[in-house]
Amino acid sequence: MRSEVQPCAACSGSRLRLEARHVFVGHLNLPAISAMSIREALNALGEVELSGHRAEVADRILKEVISRLRFLD
């Protein structure tokens, strides 16, 4: 008997905890970014413009993520 594959009701198949699903980089949340191809994620993250406190918090992390994506690309 073949069963139907259904995404998890709690995370909608993102495999991320609730807290991670509520993290946004620019206008995209982590599930949206993780669903992208490496090139799409590079393009999207390369266009993110942050200012003030958000820029201070995210600057090093964003640079590191972009660096790792470039390595994988």
C-alpha positions as CSV (number, residue, x, y, z in Angstrom):
1,M,0.0,0.0,0.0
2,R,1.4,3.4,-1.1
3,S,1.1,6.3,1.3
4,E,0.8,9.9,0.3
5,V,3.7,12.2,1.3
6,Q,2.4,15.2,3.1
7,P,4.4,18.1,4.6
8,C,4.6,18.4,8.4
9,A,1.6,20.4,9.7
10,A,3.8,22.2,12.2
11,C,6.5,23.5,9.8
12,S,4.8,23.1,6.4
13,G,7.8,21.0,5.3
14,S,10.4,23.7,6.0
15,R,12.1,21.6,8.6
16,L,12.7,24.7,10.7
17,R,11.5,25.6,14.2
18,L,8.9,28.3,14.7
19,E,11.6,30.8,15.8
20,A,13.7,30.2,12.7
21,R,10.6,30.6,10.4
22,H,10.1,34.1,11.8
23,V,13.6,35.3,11.0
24,F,13.6,37.7,8.1
25,V,16.4,39.0,5.9
26,G,15.0,41.9,4.1
27,H,11.6,40.9,3.0
28,L,12.4,37.1,2.8
29,N,12.1,34.7,5.7
30,L,14.5,31.8,6.2
31,P,12.2,29.1,4.7
32,A,11.9,31.2,1.5
33,I,15.7,31.6,1.3
34,S,16.4,28.0,2.0
35,A,13.9,26.9,-0.7
36,M,16.0,28.9,-3.3
37,S,18.8,27.6,-5.4
38,I,22.3,28.7,-4.4
39,R,22.3,31.3,-7.2
40,E,18.9,32.6,-6.4
41,A,19.8,32.9,-2.7
42,L,23.1,34.7,-3.7
43,N,21.1,37.2,-5.8
44,A,18.5,37.8,-3.2
45,L,20.9,38.2,-0.3
46,G,23.2,40.4,-2.5
47,E,20.3,42.9,-2.9
48,V,19.4,43.2,0.8
49,E,19.9,46.7,2.1
50,L,19.7,47.2,5.8
51,S,20.3,50.3,7.9
52,G,20.8,51.2,11.5
53,H,20.6,48.6,14.2
54,R,19.6,45.9,11.7
55,A,22.7,46.5,9.6
56,E,24.9,46.3,12.7
57,V,23.4,43.0,13.8
58,A,23.3,41.3,10.3
59,D,26.4,42.7,8.6
60,R,29.0,40.0,9.5
61,I,26.5,37.2,9.3
62,L,25.2,38.2,5.9
63,K,28.7,38.6,4.6
64,E,29.6,35.1,5.9
65,V,26.5,33.5,4.4
66,I,27.2,35.2,1.0
67,S,30.8,34.0,1.1
68,R,29.7,30.4,1.8
69,L,27.1,30.5,-1.0
70,R,29.8,31.8,-3.4
71,F,32.0,28.9,-2.5
72,L,29.2,26.5,-3.2
73,D,28.3,28.2,-6.5
